[in-house]
Amino acid sequence: MNIIQQIVNKKLNGITAAELMKLSKDYQITITVEQAQQVTALIKGQNINIYNSAERLELIKKIAKVTSPSTAQQVNMLLQKLL
């Protein structure tokens, strides 16, 4: 994993609900504050590597459970833009 990937993963794994809300607005992804809090709670402490397809898919499945499948799909599109 190169340095850029490490930086992106570190940022993702430490993202706050407020930062996620800002990103969602920047990329036109509709989530509520409550959903952002639930998603960040899922991510914190997991040390997820978004460059690993299996880990990213597992994260998207968890996000779909706390938000909705369409929101999870949008988040997946956002993650793919960051790749």
FIRO-249346 format. One record per atom (N, C-alpha, C, O, CB): residue in three letters; chain; atom name; x, y, z. Coordinates in pm, whole numbers, plus 50000, padded with zeros to 5 digits. Glycine has a CB too. Layout:
BEGIN
+------+-------+------+-------+-------+-------+
: resn : chain : name :    xx :    yy :    zz :
+------+-------+------+-------+-------+-------+
:  ALA :     A :   CA :     X :     Y :     Z :
...
+------+-------+------+-------+-------+-------+
REM end
This chain:
BEGIN
+------+-------+------+-------+-------+-------+
: resn : chain : name :    xx :    yy :    zz :
+------+-------+------+-------+-------+-------+
:  MET :     A :    N : 50086 : 49883 : 50000 :
:  MET :     A :   CA : 50000 : 50000 : 50000 :
:  MET :     A :    C : 50091 : 50124 : 50000 :
:  MET :     A :    O : 50183 : 50135 : 50081 :
:  MET :     A :   CB : 49902 : 50000 : 50124 :
:  ASN :     A :    N : 50062 : 50216 : 49907 :
:  ASN :     A :   CA : 50146 : 50336 : 49901 :
:  ASN :     A :    C : 50100 : 50441 : 50002 :
:  ASN :     A :    O : 49999 : 50424 : 50070 :
:  ASN :     A :   CB : 50143 : 50394 : 49760 :
:  ILE :     A :    N : 50175 : 50548 : 50011 :
:  ILE :     A :   CA : 50151 : 50651 : 50111 :
:  ILE :     A :    C : 50015 : 50719 : 50094 :
:  ILE :     A :    O : 49948 : 50751 : 50192 :
:  ILE :     A :   CB : 50262 : 50755 : 50106 :
:  ILE :     A :    N : 49973 : 50741 : 49970 :
:  ILE :     A :   CA : 49843 : 50805 : 49944 :
:  ILE :     A :    C : 49730 : 50715 : 49995 :
:  ILE :     A :    O : 49636 : 50764 : 50058 :
:  ILE :     A :   CB : 49825 : 50833 : 49792 :
:  GLN :     A :    N : 49740 : 50586 : 49969 :
:  GLN :     A :   CA : 49639 : 50492 : 50017 :
:  GLN :     A :    C : 49634 : 50491 : 50169 :
:  GLN :     A :    O : 49526 : 50484 : 50228 :
:  GLN :     A :   CB : 49667 : 50351 : 49963 :
:  GLN :     A :    N : 49750 : 50497 : 50232 :
:  GLN :     A :   CA : 49755 : 50500 : 50378 :
:  GLN :     A :    C : 49688 : 50625 : 50433 :
:  GLN :     A :    O : 49616 : 50618 : 50533 :
:  GLN :     A :   CB : 49900 : 50492 : 50426 :
:  ILE :     A :    N : 49711 : 50738 : 50368 :
:  ILE :     A :   CA : 49651 : 50864 : 50412 :
:  ILE :     A :    C : 49499 : 50858 : 50397 :
:  ILE :     A :    O : 49426 : 50898 : 50488 :
:  ILE :     A :   CB : 49708 : 50982 : 50332 :
:  VAL :     A :    N : 49451 : 50810 : 50283 :
:  VAL :     A :   CA : 49307 : 50801 : 50259 :
:  VAL :     A :    C : 49243 : 50706 : 50360 :
:  VAL :     A :    O : 49138 : 50738 : 50417 :
:  VAL :     A :   CB : 49277 : 50752 : 50114 :
:  ASN :     A :    N : 49304 : 50592 : 50384 :
:  ASN :     A :   CA : 49250 : 50496 : 50481 :
:  ASN :     A :    C : 49249 : 50554 : 50622 :
:  ASN :     A :    O : 49152 : 50536 : 50697 :
:  ASN :     A :   CB : 49330 : 50367 : 50479 :
:  LYS :     A :    N : 49356 : 50624 : 50659 :
:  LYS :     A :   CA : 49362 : 50685 : 50793 :
:  LYS :     A :    C : 49251 : 50788 : 50808 :
:  LYS :     A :    O : 49184 : 50793 : 50912 :
:  LYS :     A :   CB : 49500 : 50751 : 50817 :
:  LYS :     A :    N : 49231 : 50870 : 50706 :
:  LYS :     A :   CA : 49124 : 50971 : 50711 :
:  LYS :     A :    C : 48987 : 50905 : 50722 :
:  LYS :     A :    O : 48904 : 50948 : 50802 :
:  LYS :     A :   CB : 49130 : 51061 : 50586 :
:  LEU :     A :    N : 48965 : 50802 : 50641 :
:  LEU :     A :   CA : 48836 : 50732 : 50645 :
:  LEU :     A :    C : 48811 : 50671 : 50782 :
:  LEU :     A :    O : 48701 : 50683 : 50836 :
:  LEU :     A :   CB : 48831 : 50623 : 50538 :
:  ASN :     A :    N : 48911 : 50606 : 50838 :
:  ASN :     A :   CA : 48894 : 50537 : 50966 :
:  ASN :     A :    C : 48878 : 50631 : 51084 :
:  ASN :     A :    O : 48838 : 50588 : 51192 :
:  ASN :     A :   CB : 49010 : 50447 : 50989 :
:  GLY :     A :    N : 48910 : 50759 : 51065 :
:  GLY :     A :   CA : 48895 : 50856 : 51172 :
:  GLY :     A :    C : 48791 : 50963 : 51142 :
:  GLY :     A :    O : 48786 : 51065 : 51211 :
:  GLY :     A :   CB : 49025 : 50921 : 51199 :
:  ILE :     A :    N : 48709 : 50940 : 51041 :
:  ILE :     A :   CA : 48612 : 51042 : 50998 :
:  ILE :     A :    C : 48506 : 51066 : 51107 :
:  ILE :     A :    O : 48462 : 50973 : 51174 :
:  ILE :     A :   CB : 48545 : 50999 : 50867 :
:  THR :     A :    N : 48468 : 51191 : 51121 :
:  THR :     A :   CA : 48362 : 51227 : 51216 :
:  THR :     A :    C : 48229 : 51239 : 51141 :
:  THR :     A :    O : 48226 : 51247 : 51018 :
:  THR :     A :   CB : 48397 : 51360 : 51291 :
:  ALA :     A :    N : 48122 : 51241 : 51216 :
:  ALA :     A :   CA : 47989 : 51256 : 51155 :
:  ALA :     A :    C : 47980 : 51389 : 51080 :
:  ALA :     A :    O : 47921 : 51395 : 50972 :
:  ALA :     A :   CB : 47878 : 51247 : 51263 :
:  ALA :     A :    N : 48037 : 51495 : 51136 :
:  ALA :     A :   CA : 48034 : 51626 : 51070 :
:  ALA :     A :    C : 48110 : 51623 : 50939 :
:  ALA :     A :    O : 48065 : 51680 : 50839 :
:  ALA :     A :   CB : 48092 : 51733 : 51163 :
:  GLU :     A :    N : 48227 : 51558 : 50937 :
:  GLU :     A :   CA : 48304 : 51547 : 50813 :
:  GLU :     A :    C : 48228 : 51463 : 50709 :
:  GLU :     A :    O : 48229 : 51496 : 50590 :
:  GLU :     A :   CB : 48442 : 51484 : 50841 :
:  LEU :     A :    N : 48164 : 51358 : 50755 :
:  LEU :     A :   CA : 48086 : 51275 : 50663 :
:  LEU :     A :    C : 47968 : 51353 : 50606 :
:  LEU :     A :    O : 47935 : 51338 : 50488 :
:  LEU :     A :   CB : 48036 : 51148 : 50736 :
:  MET :     A :    N : 47904 : 51435 : 50688 :
:  MET :     A :   CA : 47794 : 51518 : 50639 :
:  MET :     A :    C : 47844 : 51616 : 50534 :
:  MET :     A :    O : 47777 : 51638 : 50433 :
:  MET :     A :   CB : 47727 : 51595 : 50756 :
:  LYS :     A :    N : 47962 : 51676 : 50556 :
:  LYS :     A :   CA : 48017 : 51768 : 50457 :
:  LYS :     A :    C : 48048 : 51696 : 50327 :
:  LYS :     A :    O : 48015 : 51746 : 50219 :
:  LYS :     A :   CB : 48144 : 51835 : 50512 :
:  LEU :     A :    N : 48109 : 51579 : 50335 :
:  LEU :     A :   CA : 48137 : 51500 : 50215 :
:  LEU :     A :    C : 48009 : 51462 : 50142 :
:  LEU :     A :    O : 48002 : 51466 : 50019 :
:  LEU :     A :   CB : 48217 : 51375 : 50250 :
:  SER :     A :    N : 47907 : 51425 : 50219 :
:  SER :     A :   CA : 47781 : 51384 : 50156 :
:  SER :     A :    C : 47719 : 51501 : 50080 :
:  SER :     A :    O : 47662 : 51482 : 49972 :
:  SER :     A :   CB : 47682 : 51332 : 50263 :
:  LYS :     A :    N : 47730 : 51621 : 50135 :
:  LYS :     A :   CA : 47678 : 51739 : 50064 :
:  LYS :     A :    C : 47762 : 51769 : 49940 :
:  LYS :     A :    O : 47709 : 51803 : 49835 :
:  LYS :     A :   CB : 47676 : 51861 : 50157 :
:  ASP :     A :    N : 47895 : 51756 : 49954 :
:  ASP :     A :   CA : 47984 : 51783 : 49841 :
:  ASP :     A :    C : 47958 : 51689 : 49723 :
:  ASP :     A :    O : 47971 : 51727 : 49607 :
:  ASP :     A :   CB : 48129 : 51770 : 49886 :
:  TYR :     A :    N : 47920 : 51565 : 49755 :
:  TYR :     A :   CA : 47899 : 51463 : 49650 :
:  TYR :     A :    C : 47752 : 51428 : 49630 :
:  TYR :     A :    O : 47719 : 51326 : 49569 :
:  TYR :     A :   CB : 47976 : 51336 : 49685 :
:  GLN :     A :    N : 47662 : 51515 : 49680 :
:  GLN :     A :   CA : 47518 : 51498 : 49664 :
:  GLN :     A :    C : 47468 : 51360 : 49709 :
:  GLN :     A :    O : 47390 : 51296 : 49639 :
:  GLN :     A :   CB : 47481 : 51521 : 49519 :
:  ILE :     A :    N : 47513 : 51316 : 49827 :
:  ILE :     A :   CA : 47466 : 51192 : 49886 :
:  ILE :     A :    C : 47376 : 51231 : 50003 :
:  ILE :     A :    O : 47420 : 51303 : 50093 :
:  ILE :     A :   CB : 47585 : 51099 : 49932 :
:  THR :     A :    N : 47253 : 51185 : 50002 :
:  THR :     A :   CA : 47157 : 51224 : 50103 :
:  THR :     A :    C : 47163 : 51128 : 50222 :
:  THR :     A :    O : 47125 : 51012 : 50212 :
:  THR :     A :   CB : 47015 : 51226 : 50044 :
:  ILE :     A :    N : 47212 : 51180 : 50335 :
:  ILE :     A :   CA : 47209 : 51105 : 50460 :
:  ILE :     A :    C : 47170 : 51202 : 50572 :
:  ILE :     A :    O : 47193 : 51323 : 50562 :
:  ILE :     A :   CB : 47347 : 51036 : 50490 :
:  THR :     A :    N : 47112 : 51148 : 50677 :
:  THR :     A :   CA : 47075 : 51230 : 50791 :
:  THR :     A :    C : 47192 : 51235 : 50888 :
:  THR :     A :    O : 47288 : 51159 : 50876 :
:  THR :     A :   CB : 46948 : 51175 : 50860 :
:  VAL :     A :    N : 47183 : 51325 : 50983 :
:  VAL :     A :   CA : 47286 : 51335 : 51086 :
:  VAL :     A :    C : 47293 : 51203 : 51164 :
:  VAL :     A :    O : 47401 : 51154 : 51196 :
:  VAL :     A :   CB : 47258 : 51454 : 51182 :
:  GLU :     A :    N : 47177 : 51147 : 51194 :
:  GLU :     A :   CA : 47172 : 51019 : 51266 :
:  GLU :     A :    C : 47241 : 50908 : 51187 :
:  GLU :     A :    O : 47316 : 50829 : 51243 :
:  GLU :     A :   CB : 47026 : 50980 : 51296 :
:  GLN :     A :    N : 47216 : 50902 : 51056 :
:  GLN :     A :   CA : 47281 : 50802 : 50972 :
:  GLN :     A :    C : 47432 : 50824 : 50968 :
:  GLN :     A :    O : 47509 : 50728 : 50973 :
:  GLN :     A :   CB : 47223 : 50806 : 50830 :
:  ALA :     A :    N : 47474 : 50950 : 50960 :
:  ALA :     A :   CA : 47618 : 50981 : 50960 :
:  ALA :     A :    C : 47682 : 50934 : 51090 :
:  ALA :     A :    O : 47793 : 50881 : 51090 :
:  ALA :     A :   CB : 47641 : 51132 : 50940 :
:  GLN :     A :    N : 47613 : 50954 : 51201 :
:  GLN :     A :   CA : 47665 : 50909 : 51329 :
:  GLN :     A :    C : 47674 : 50757 : 51334 :
:  GLN :     A :    O : 47770 : 50702 : 51388 :
:  GLN :     A :   CB : 47577 : 50961 : 51444 :
:  GLN :     A :    N : 47574 : 50689 : 51279 :
:  GLN :     A :   CA : 47575 : 50543 : 51278 :
:  GLN :     A :    C : 47687 : 50490 : 51189 :
:  GLN :     A :    O : 47756 : 50394 : 51225 :
:  GLN :     A :   CB : 47440 : 50488 : 51230 :
:  VAL :     A :    N : 47706 : 50552 : 51074 :
:  VAL :     A :   CA : 47811 : 50509 : 50982 :
:  VAL :     A :    C : 47949 : 50531 : 51045 :
:  VAL :     A :    O : 48034 : 50442 : 51038 :
:  VAL :     A :   CB : 47800 : 50585 : 50847 :
:  THR :     A :    N : 47971 : 50647 : 51105 :
:  THR :     A :   CA : 48102 : 50672 : 51166 :
:  THR :     A :    C : 48126 : 50579 : 51284 :
:  THR :     A :    O : 48240 : 50539 : 51309 :
:  THR :     A :   CB : 48112 : 50819 : 51211 :
:  ALA :     A :    N : 48021 : 50543 : 51356 :
:  ALA :     A :   CA : 48036 : 50447 : 51466 :
:  ALA :     A :    C : 48078 : 50310 : 51412 :
:  ALA :     A :    O : 48156 : 50239 : 51475 :
:  ALA :     A :   CB : 47903 : 50434 : 51545 :
:  LEU :     A :    N : 48027 : 50273 : 51294 :
:  LEU :     A :   CA : 48066 : 50147 : 51231 :
:  LEU :     A :    C : 48213 : 50148 : 51191 :
:  LEU :     A :    O : 48283 : 50048 : 51205 :
:  LEU :     A :   CB : 47979 : 50119 : 51109 :
:  ILE :     A :    N : 48258 : 50261 : 51141 :
:  ILE :     A :   CA : 48392 : 50271 : 51086 :
:  ILE :     A :    C : 48499 : 50280 : 51194 :
:  ILE :     A :    O : 48606 : 50221 : 51182 :
:  ILE :     A :   CB : 48402 : 50390 : 50994 :
:  LYS :     A :    N : 48470 : 50355 : 51301 :
:  LYS :     A :   CA : 48572 : 50380 : 51403 :
:  LYS :     A :    C : 48623 : 50250 : 51463 :
:  LYS :     A :    O : 48547 : 50162 : 51502 :
:  LYS :     A :   CB : 48515 : 50469 : 51514 :
:  GLY :     A :    N : 48755 : 50242 : 51470 :
:  GLY :     A :   CA : 48820 : 50127 : 51532 :
:  GLY :     A :    C : 48827 : 50003 : 51445 :
:  GLY :     A :    O : 48880 : 49901 : 51489 :
:  GLY :     A :   CB : 48750 : 50094 : 51656 :
:  GLN :     A :    N : 48775 : 50010 : 51324 :
:  GLN :     A :   CA : 48773 : 49894 : 51236 :
:  GLN :     A :    C : 48900 : 49882 : 51152 :
:  GLN :     A :    O : 48933 : 49772 : 51107 :
:  GLN :     A :   CB : 48653 : 49900 : 51146 :
:  ASN :     A :    N : 48972 : 49992 : 51129 :
:  ASN :     A :   CA : 49091 : 49993 : 51045 :
:  ASN :     A :    C : 49062 : 49933 : 50907 :
:  ASN :     A :    O : 49130 : 49841 : 50863 :
:  ASN :     A :   CB : 49206 : 49916 : 51113 :
:  ILE :     A :    N : 48960 : 49986 : 50842 :
:  ILE :     A :   CA : 48915 : 49937 : 50712 :
:  ILE :     A :    C : 49006 : 49987 : 50601 :
:  ILE :     A :    O : 49043 : 50105 : 50598 :
:  ILE :     A :   CB : 48769 : 49980 : 50686 :
:  ASN :     A :    N : 49042 : 49898 : 50512 :
:  ASN :     A :   CA : 49122 : 49931 : 50394 :
:  ASN :     A :    C : 49026 : 49939 : 50276 :
:  ASN :     A :    O : 48982 : 49836 : 50224 :
:  ASN :     A :   CB : 49237 : 49825 : 50369 :
:  ILE :     A :    N : 48993 : 50061 : 50232 :
:  ILE :     A :   CA : 48895 : 50073 : 50123 :
:  ILE :     A :    C : 48951 : 50027 : 49990 :
:  ILE :     A :    O : 48877 : 50014 : 49893 :
:  ILE :     A :   CB : 48848 : 50215 : 50111 :
:  TYR :     A :    N : 49081 : 50003 : 49984 :
:  TYR :     A :   CA : 49141 : 49953 : 49861 :
:  TYR :     A :    C : 49130 : 49801 : 49851 :
:  TYR :     A :    O : 49163 : 49742 : 49748 :
:  TYR :     A :   CB : 49288 : 49994 : 49854 :
:  ASN :     A :    N : 49083 : 49738 : 49958 :
:  ASN :     A :   CA : 49059 : 49595 : 49959 :
:  ASN :     A :    C : 48910 : 49574 : 49930 :
:  ASN :     A :    O : 48825 : 49615 : 50009 :
:  ASN :     A :   CB : 49100 : 49529 : 50098 :
:  SER :     A :    N : 48879 : 49512 : 49817 :
:  SER :     A :   CA : 48740 : 49496 : 49773 :
:  SER :     A :    C : 48654 : 49426 : 49876 :
:  SER :     A :    O : 48540 : 49466 : 49898 :
:  SER :     A :   CB : 48735 : 49420 : 49643 :
:  ALA :     A :    N : 48705 : 49322 : 49939 :
:  ALA :     A :   CA : 48627 : 49246 : 50037 :
:  ALA :     A :    C : 48594 : 49332 : 50159 :
:  ALA :     A :    O : 48481 : 49329 : 50208 :
:  ALA :     A :   CB : 48703 : 49119 : 50080 :
:  GLU :     A :    N : 48692 : 49407 : 50208 :
:  GLU :     A :   CA : 48667 : 49494 : 50323 :
:  GLU :     A :    C : 48569 : 49605 : 50289 :
:  GLU :     A :    O : 48482 : 49638 : 50369 :
:  GLU :     A :   CB : 48799 : 49553 : 50374 :
:  ARG :     A :    N : 48584 : 49663 : 50169 :
:  ARG :     A :   CA : 48493 : 49769 : 50126 :
:  ARG :     A :    C : 48351 : 49716 : 50113 :
:  ARG :     A :    O : 48255 : 49782 : 50154 :
:  ARG :     A :   CB : 48539 : 49830 : 49993 :
:  LEU :     A :    N : 48335 : 49596 : 50055 :
:  LEU :     A :   CA : 48203 : 49536 : 50039 :
:  LEU :     A :    C : 48138 : 49509 : 50174 :
:  LEU :     A :    O : 48018 : 49533 : 50191 :
:  LEU :     A :   CB : 48213 : 49406 : 49958 :
:  GLU :     A :    N : 48215 : 49459 : 50269 :
:  GLU :     A :   CA : 48162 : 49432 : 50404 :
:  GLU :     A :    C : 48116 : 49562 : 50469 :
:  GLU :     A :    O : 48011 : 49565 : 50534 :
:  GLU :     A :   CB : 48269 : 49363 : 50492 :
:  LEU :     A :    N : 48193 : 49670 : 50453 :
:  LEU :     A :   CA : 48155 : 49800 : 50506 :
:  LEU :     A :    C : 48025 : 49848 : 50442 :
:  LEU :     A :    O : 47936 : 49898 : 50511 :
:  LEU :     A :   CB : 48267 : 49903 : 50484 :
:  ILE :     A :    N : 48013 : 49834 : 50312 :
:  ILE :     A :   CA : 47893 : 49879 : 50241 :
:  ILE :     A :    C : 47770 : 49801 : 50290 :
:  ILE :     A :    O : 47663 : 49858 : 50305 :
:  ILE :     A :   CB : 47910 : 49861 : 50088 :
:  LYS :     A :    N : 47786 : 49671 : 50314 :
:  LYS :     A :   CA : 47675 : 49591 : 50367 :
:  LYS :     A :    C : 47631 : 49641 : 50504 :
:  LYS :     A :    O : 47511 : 49650 : 50532 :
:  LYS :     A :   CB : 47716 : 49442 : 50376 :
:  LYS :     A :    N : 47728 : 49675 : 50588 :
:  LYS :     A :   CA : 47695 : 49727 : 50721 :
:  LYS :     A :    C : 47626 : 49863 : 50710 :
:  LYS :     A :    O : 47531 : 49891 : 50784 :
:  LYS :     A :   CB : 47822 : 49739 : 50807 :
:  ILE :     A :    N : 47673 : 49946 : 50619 :
:  ILE :     A :   CA : 47611 : 50077 : 50598 :
:  ILE :     A :    C : 47468 : 50062 : 50551 :
:  ILE :     A :    O : 47380 : 50137 : 50593 :
:  ILE :     A :   CB : 47692 : 50160 : 50497 :
:  ALA :     A :    N : 47443 : 49965 : 50463 :
:  ALA :     A :   CA : 47307 : 49941 : 50413 :
:  ALA :     A :    C : 47213 : 49902 : 50526 :
:  ALA :     A :    O : 47095 : 49936 : 50522 :
:  ALA :     A :   CB : 47308 : 49830 : 50306 :
:  LYS :     A :    N : 47264 : 49832 : 50625 :
:  LYS :     A :   CA : 47180 : 49791 : 50738 :
:  LYS :     A :    C : 47139 : 49909 : 50825 :
:  LYS :     A :    O : 47028 : 49910 : 50878 :
:  LYS :     A :   CB : 47253 : 49689 : 50823 :
:  VAL :     A :    N : 47227 : 50010 : 50842 :
:  VAL :     A :   CA : 47195 : 50123 : 50929 :
:  VAL :     A :    C : 47135 : 50241 : 50853 :
:  VAL :     A :    O : 47077 : 50331 : 50915 :
:  VAL :     A :   CB : 47318 : 50167 : 51003 :
:  THR :     A :    N : 47149 : 50243 : 50722 :
:  THR :     A :   CA : 47090 : 50353 : 50644 :
:  THR :     A :    C : 46988 : 50291 : 50550 :
:  THR :     A :    O : 46876 : 50259 : 50591 :
:  THR :     A :   CB : 47199 : 50434 : 50564 :
:  SER :     A :    N : 47024 : 50276 : 50426 :
:  SER :     A :   CA : 46938 : 50211 : 50326 :
:  SER :     A :    C : 47029 : 50158 : 50216 :
:  SER :     A :    O : 47143 : 50204 : 50201 :
:  SER :     A :   CB : 46829 : 50311 : 50269 :
:  PRO :     A :    N : 46980 : 50062 : 50138 :
:  PRO :     A :   CA : 47063 : 50012 : 50027 :
:  PRO :     A :    C : 47102 : 50122 : 49928 :
:  PRO :     A :    O : 47214 : 50121 : 49877 :
:  PRO :     A :   CB : 46989 : 49901 : 49954 :
:  SER :     A :    N : 47012 : 50214 : 49902 :
:  SER :     A :   CA : 47046 : 50320 : 49806 :
:  SER :     A :    C : 47153 : 50414 : 49862 :
:  SER :     A :    O : 47241 : 50458 : 49788 :
:  SER :     A :   CB : 46920 : 50400 : 49769 :
:  THR :     A :    N : 47146 : 50445 : 49991 :
:  THR :     A :   CA : 47250 : 50528 : 50052 :
:  THR :     A :    C : 47383 : 50454 : 50052 :
:  THR :     A :    O : 47487 : 50514 : 50024 :
:  THR :     A :   CB : 47210 : 50567 : 50196 :
:  ALA :     A :    N : 47380 : 50326 : 50083 :
:  ALA :     A :   CA : 47503 : 50246 : 50081 :
:  ALA :     A :    C : 47564 : 50244 : 49941 :
:  ALA :     A :    O : 47686 : 50250 : 49926 :
:  ALA :     A :   CB : 47476 : 50101 : 50129 :
:  GLN :     A :    N : 47480 : 50236 : 49841 :
:  GLN :     A :   CA : 47528 : 50237 : 49703 :
:  GLN :     A :    C : 47593 : 50372 : 49671 :
:  GLN :     A :    O : 47697 : 50377 : 49605 :
:  GLN :     A :   CB : 47412 : 50209 : 49604 :
:  GLN :     A :    N : 47534 : 50480 : 49718 :
:  GLN :     A :   CA : 47591 : 50612 : 49696 :
:  GLN :     A :    C : 47724 : 50627 : 49769 :
:  GLN :     A :    O : 47818 : 50685 : 49715 :
:  GLN :     A :   CB : 47494 : 50720 : 49742 :
:  VAL :     A :    N : 47732 : 50575 : 49891 :
:  VAL :     A :   CA : 47857 : 50579 : 49966 :
:  VAL :     A :    C : 47964 : 50498 : 49894 :
:  VAL :     A :    O : 48080 : 50539 : 49889 :
:  VAL :     A :   CB : 47837 : 50526 : 50110 :
:  ASN :     A :    N : 47926 : 50386 : 49837 :
:  ASN :     A :   CA : 48019 : 50304 : 49760 :
:  ASN :     A :    C : 48072 : 50382 : 49640 :
:  ASN :     A :    O : 48190 : 50375 : 49608 :
:  ASN :     A :   CB : 47951 : 50174 : 49715 :
:  MET :     A :    N : 47984 : 50455 : 49574 :
:  MET :     A :   CA : 48027 : 50537 : 49461 :
:  MET :     A :    C : 48126 : 50644 : 49508 :
:  MET :     A :    O : 48225 : 50672 : 49439 :
:  MET :     A :   CB : 47905 : 50603 : 49391 :
:  LEU :     A :    N : 48100 : 50704 : 49623 :
:  LEU :     A :   CA : 48191 : 50804 : 49679 :
:  LEU :     A :    C : 48327 : 50740 : 49709 :
:  LEU :     A :    O : 48431 : 50797 : 49675 :
:  LEU :     A :   CB : 48131 : 50866 : 49807 :
:  LEU :     A :    N : 48327 : 50624 : 49772 :
:  LEU :     A :   CA : 48453 : 50556 : 49802 :
:  LEU :     A :    C : 48530 : 50524 : 49675 :
:  LEU :     A :    O : 48653 : 50534 : 49672 :
:  LEU :     A :   CB : 48427 : 50428 : 49881 :
:  GLN :     A :    N : 48458 : 50486 : 49571 :
:  GLN :     A :   CA : 48526 : 50453 : 49446 :
:  GLN :     A :    C : 48589 : 50578 : 49384 :
:  GLN :     A :    O : 48692 : 50569 : 49317 :
:  GLN :     A :   CB : 48427 : 50389 : 49347 :
:  LYS :     A :    N : 48527 : 50694 : 49405 :
:  LYS :     A :   CA : 48586 : 50818 : 49356 :
:  LYS :     A :    C : 48716 : 50849 : 49429 :
:  LYS :     A :    O : 48808 : 50909 : 49373 :
:  LYS :     A :   CB : 48488 : 50935 : 49372 :
:  LEU :     A :    N : 48723 : 50807 : 49556 :
:  LEU :     A :   CA : 48843 : 50833 : 49635 :
:  LEU :     A :    C : 48956 : 50736 : 49604 :
:  LEU :     A :    O : 49071 : 50760 : 49640 :
:  LEU :     A :   CB : 48810 : 50825 : 49782 :
:  LEU :     A :    N : 48922 : 50627 : 49536 :
:  LEU :     A :   CA : 49025 : 50528 : 49503 :
:  LEU :     A :    C : 49116 : 50580 : 49399 :
:  LEU :     A :    O : 49209 : 50512 : 49358 :
:  LEU :     A :   CB : 48964 : 50397 : 49457 :
+------+-------+------+-------+-------+-------+
REM end
